[in-house]
Amino acid sequence: MLKLTQEIHDFEYTAIDLNYHVDIINDYKITSAPALLIFEDGELKENVYRFESVTNLLNILERHR
């Protein structure tokens, strides 16, 4: 869903396997996976745990444009 969303809205993202990054789980208090952490200027702005639809992701990203 992120790839499709990226085709509509131009943004950068990095995908990681949280199984190998326990420090990130602890640092950002991630409670479930998948998780989308939205950063602006290096600051965490929002955690998204429900990827309901591409439309929902577009609406979330629109808040951070």
C-alpha positions in Angstrom: 0.0 0.0 0.0 2.9 2.4 0.7 4.3 1.9 -2.8 0.9 2.8 -4.4 0.5 5.7 -2.0 4.0 6.9 -2.9 3.0 6.9 -6.6 0.2 9.4 -5.8 2.1 11.5 -3.3 5.8 11.9 -3.6 7.4 11.1 -0.3 10.4 9.1 1.0 10.1 6.0 3.2 12.3 3.3 4.6 11.0 -0.1 5.4 12.7 -2.2 8.1 12.1 -5.6 9.8 11.4 -4.7 13.4 12.6 -8.1 14.5 16.1 -6.8 13.9 15.6 -3.4 15.4 14.4 -3.8 19.0 16.1 -0.5 19.9 13.7 1.3 17.5 10.7 -0.5 19.1 11.8 0.7 22.5 12.8 4.2 21.5 9.5 5.0 19.7 7.3 2.7 21.9 6.0 0.8 18.9 3.1 -1.4 20.0 2.3 -3.4 16.9 3.4 -4.0 13.4 3.1 -2.9 10.7 3.8 0.6 12.0 4.2 3.8 10.0 6.2 6.5 11.8 5.9 9.9 10.2 8.8 12.3 10.8 9.1 15.9 9.8 12.6 17.5 10.1 13.8 14.6 12.1 11.0 14.8 14.7 8.4 12.1 15.1 5.0 13.5 14.3 2.6 10.6 14.1 2.5 6.8 14.6 0.1 4.9 12.3 -0.8 1.3 13.1 -3.8 0.7 11.0 -3.3 0.6 7.2 -7.0 0.6 6.4 -6.7 1.7 2.8 -4.7 3.7 0.3 -7.2 6.5 0.7 -6.7 6.5 4.5 -2.9 6.6 4.1 -3.3 9.5 1.6 -5.4 11.4 4.1 -2.8 10.9 6.8 0.0 12.0 4.6 -2.0 15.0 3.5 -2.0 16.3 7.1 1.8 16.3 7.0 2.4 18.1 3.7 
